[in-house]
């Protein structure tokens, strides 16, 4: 298993544990730096994982991103 495989596995685990929804919640309710860090984490989690992109859309992540 190479690094890319671990990266994809980690992204899938974020989704399995409900991490995208929690990060979107932090994007909505957190203070400045927390919102920024949550947005970066969401972006990183969606790079190679379609399930995370779907979870982001279902959690109204686009709306929360635009309201930041």
FIKOLZA-1660 file (N, C-alpha, C; in steps of 0.1 Angstrom, whole numbers, plus 5000, padded with zeros to 4 digits):
% residues 68
   i   px   py   pz ch aa at
   1 5009 4988 5000  A  X  N
   1 5000 5000 5000  A  X CA
   1 5009 5012 5000  A  X  C
   2 5006 5022 4991  A  X  N
   2 5014 5034 4991  A  X CA
   2 5007 5045 4998  A  X  C
   3 5013 5057 4998  A  X  N
   3 5008 5069 5005  A  X CA
   3 4994 5073 4999  A  X  C
   4 4993 5072 4986  A  X  N
   4 4980 5076 4980  A  X CA
   4 4969 5068 4985  A  X  C
   5 4971 5055 4987  A  X  N
   5 4961 5046 4992  A  X CA
   5 4957 5049 5006  A  X  C
   6 4967 5053 5015  A  X  N
   6 4964 5057 5028  A  X CA
   6 4956 5070 5028  A  X  C
   7 4959 5079 5019  A  X  N
   7 4952 5092 5018  A  X CA
   7 4938 5090 5015  A  X  C
   8 4935 5081 5005  A  X  N
   8 4921 5078 5002  A  X CA
   8 4914 5071 5013  A  X  C
   9 4920 5062 5019  A  X  N
   9 4914 5055 5031  A  X CA
   9 4911 5065 5042  A  X  C
  10 4919 5074 5045  A  X  N
  10 4917 5084 5055  A  X CA
  10 4905 5093 5051  A  X  C
  11 4904 5097 5039  A  X  N
  11 4893 5105 5034  A  X CA
  11 4880 5097 5036  A  X  C
  12 4880 5085 5033  A  X  N
  12 4868 5077 5034  A  X CA
  12 4864 5075 5049  A  X  C
  13 4874 5074 5057  A  X  N
  13 4871 5073 5072  A  X CA
  13 4865 5085 5077  A  X  C
  14 4869 5097 5073  A  X  N
  14 4863 5110 5077  A  X CA
  14 4848 5109 5074  A  X  C
  15 4845 5105 5062  A  X  N
  15 4830 5104 5059  A  X CA
  15 4823 5094 5067  A  X  C
  16 4829 5082 5069  A  X  N
  16 4823 5072 5077  A  X CA
  16 4819 5076 5091  A  X  C
  17 4828 5084 5097  A  X  N
  17 4826 5089 5110  A  X CA
  17 4818 5102 5112  A  X  C
  18 4813 5106 5100  A  X  N
  18 4804 5119 5101  A  X CA
  18 4812 5131 5102  A  X  C
  19 4825 5131 5098  A  X  N
  19 4834 5142 5099  A  X CA
  19 4830 5154 5090  A  X  C
  20 4825 5152 5078  A  X  N
  20 4821 5163 5069  A  X CA
  20 4810 5171 5075  A  X  C
  21 4800 5165 5081  A  X  N
  21 4789 5172 5087  A  X CA
  21 4794 5180 5099  A  X  C
  22 4803 5175 5106  A  X  N
  22 4809 5182 5118  A  X CA
  22 4817 5194 5114  A  X  C
  23 4825 5192 5103  A  X  N
  23 4833 5203 5098  A  X CA
  23 4824 5214 5092  A  X  C
  24 4813 5210 5085  A  X  N
  24 4804 5220 5080  A  X CA
  24 4798 5228 5092  A  X  C
  25 4794 5221 5102  A  X  N
  25 4789 5228 5114  A  X CA
  25 4799 5238 5120  A  X  C
  26 4812 5234 5120  A  X  N
  26 4822 5244 5125  A  X CA
  26 4824 5255 5116  A  X  C
  27 4822 5253 5103  A  X  N
  27 4822 5264 5093  A  X CA
  27 4811 5274 5096  A  X  C
  28 4800 5269 5101  A  X  N
  28 4788 5278 5104  A  X CA
  28 4790 5285 5117  A  X  C
  29 4794 5278 5127  A  X  N
  29 4794 5283 5141  A  X CA
  29 4807 5287 5147  A  X  C
  30 4818 5283 5141  A  X  N
  30 4831 5286 5147  A  X CA
  30 4835 5300 5146  A  X  C
  31 4846 5304 5153  A  X  N
  31 4852 5317 5152  A  X CA
  31 4861 5317 5140  A  X  C
  32 4866 5329 5136  A  X  N
  32 4874 5330 5124  A  X CA
  32 4883 5319 5120  A  X  C
  33 4893 5317 5128  A  X  N
  33 4903 5307 5125  A  X CA
  33 4897 5292 5125  A  X  C
  34 4888 5290 5133  A  X  N
  34 4881 5277 5133  A  X CA
  34 4874 5275 5120  A  X  C
  35 4867 5285 5115  A  X  N
  35 4860 5284 5103  A  X CA
  35 4869 5281 5091  A  X  C
  36 4880 5289 5091  A  X  N
  36 4890 5287 5081  A  X CA
  36 4896 5273 5081  A  X  C
  37 4900 5268 5093  A  X  N
  37 4906 5255 5094  A  X CA
  37 4896 5244 5090  A  X  C
  38 4883 5246 5093  A  X  N
  38 4873 5236 5090  A  X CA
  38 4871 5236 5074  A  X  C
  39 4871 5248 5068  A  X  N
  39 4869 5248 5054  A  X CA
  39 4881 5242 5047  A  X  C
  40 4893 5244 5052  A  X  N
  40 4905 5237 5046  A  X CA
  40 4904 5222 5047  A  X  C
  41 4900 5218 5059  A  X  N
  41 4899 5203 5061  A  X CA
  41 4888 5197 5052  A  X  C
  42 4877 5204 5050  A  X  N
  42 4867 5199 5041  A  X CA
  42 4872 5198 5027  A  X  C
  43 4879 5209 5023  A  X  N
  43 4885 5209 5009  A  X CA
  43 4895 5197 5007  A  X  C
  44 4903 5195 5017  A  X  N
  44 4913 5184 5016  A  X CA
  44 4906 5170 5016  A  X  C
  45 4895 5169 5023  A  X  N
  45 4888 5157 5024  A  X CA
  45 4880 5153 5011  A  X  C
  46 4878 5163 5003  A  X  N
  46 4870 5160 4991  A  X CA
  46 4879 5158 4979  A  X  C
  47 4892 5159 4980  A  X  N
  47 4900 5158 4968  A  X CA
  47 4899 5145 4961  A  X  C
  48 4898 5134 4967  A  X  N
  48 4898 5121 4961  A  X CA
  48 4886 5112 4966  A  X  C
  49 4876 5118 4971  A  X  N
  49 4865 5110 4977  A  X CA
  49 4851 5116 4973  A  X  C
  50 4845 5109 4964  A  X  N
  50 4832 5113 4959  A  X CA
  50 4822 5113 4970  A  X  C
  51 4823 5104 4980  A  X  N
  51 4813 5103 4991  A  X CA
  51 4814 5116 4999  A  X  C
  52 4826 5121 5001  A  X  N
  52 4827 5133 5009  A  X CA
  52 4821 5145 5002  A  X  C
  53 4822 5146 4989  A  X  N
  53 4816 5156 4981  A  X CA
  53 4801 5156 4982  A  X  C
  54 4796 5144 4982  A  X  N
  54 4781 5142 4984  A  X CA
  54 4777 5146 4998  A  X  C
  55 4784 5142 5008  A  X  N
  55 4781 5146 5022  A  X CA
  55 4781 5161 5023  A  X  C
  56 4791 5167 5017  A  X  N
  56 4793 5182 5018  A  X CA
  56 4780 5189 5012  A  X  C
  57 4776 5184 5001  A  X  N
  57 4764 5190 4995  A  X CA
  57 4751 5187 5003  A  X  C
  58 4750 5175 5009  A  X  N
  58 4739 5172 5017  A  X CA
  58 4738 5180 5030  A  X  C
  59 4750 5184 5035  A  X  N
  59 4751 5192 5047  A  X CA
  59 4750 5207 5044  A  X  C
  60 4746 5211 5032  A  X  N
  60 4745 5225 5028  A  X CA
  60 4758 5232 5029  A  X  C
  61 4769 5225 5026  A  X  N
  61 4782 5230 5028  A  X CA
  61 4785 5242 5019  A  X  C
  62 4779 5242 5007  A  X  N
  62 4781 5253 4997  A  X CA
  62 4775 5266 5003  A  X  C
  63 4764 5265 5009  A  X  N
  63 4757 5277 5015  A  X CA
  63 4766 5282 5027  A  X  C
  64 4771 5273 5035  A  X  N
  64 4779 5278 5046  A  X CA
  64 4793 5283 5042  A  X  C
  65 4798 5278 5031  A  X  N
  65 4810 5283 5025  A  X CA
  65 4808 5297 5020  A  X  C
  66 4797 5299 5013  A  X  N
  66 4795 5313 5007  A  X CA
  66 4792 5323 5018  A  X  C
  67 4787 5319 5029  A  X  N
  67 4783 5328 5040  A  X CA
  67 4795 5331 5049  A  X  C
  68 4806 5325 5047  A  X  N
  68 4818 5328 5056  A  X CA
  68 4823 5341 5054  A  X  C
% end
